[in-house]
Amino acid sequence: MPVVHVNLIEGRTKEQKKAMAEEITESVHKHAGAPKQVITVVFHDIDGDSWAAGGALFSDR
């Protein structure tokens, strides 16, 4: 049972996440051969104050 975790800065709509989940599921199904019904996609919405790159918080960009 494949589980895919997607970390994102918060702010994506439900429709955007649904589209991503469908495409991720299709890709895992196609390349790993797992049945679609056992593929799980988990979205982790992280606020910009809790994620930094290059020493700078995303909320400060």
N, C-alpha and C positions, 0 to 999 in steps of 0.2 A: 504494500500500500504506500505509494509515493506521497510525501507531504512536502509541499513547496511553501517556503516562507518568503514573503515579500515585504521588505522594510521601505516605507515611504514617508517623506515629510507629509504631515496631515494636509488635507485640503482637496483630495480627489473626491469626485462625486460617486454615488452608488452606481450610476451608469458606467463610469470609467472603470471602476473596480470589477463590475460584471463583465465588461468587455475583456479586461485583462485576464480574469479568471477563465473565461471561455478559451482564449488563445493559449494560455499557459497549459490548460488541461489538454487541449488538442495537441500541442507540441510534445508533452510528456507521453501522451497516448501513442503518437506517431513514432517517436524515437526510442521509447522504452518498452513499448508494447503492453503497457498496463491498461486494463479496462478503465474507461472514463469514470465509471461509477465509484472506483476506489481511489481516485486521485483527489487529494485535498489541497486547497490553496488557502493559506492563512495570511491576511494582511495585518501588518503592524503599523499603525499610524503613530508617528512620532512627532511631537511638536518641535518647532525650530529651536527652542531653548534647550532641547535635550540632544541635539545632534550638531556636531562640528566637523569641519574639514579644513585642513590647512591651518588649524589653530583658531578658526573663526566660527562662531555659532551661525547656523543658517538664518536664524532670526535677525542677525546683524548685517546680513548681506543686502 
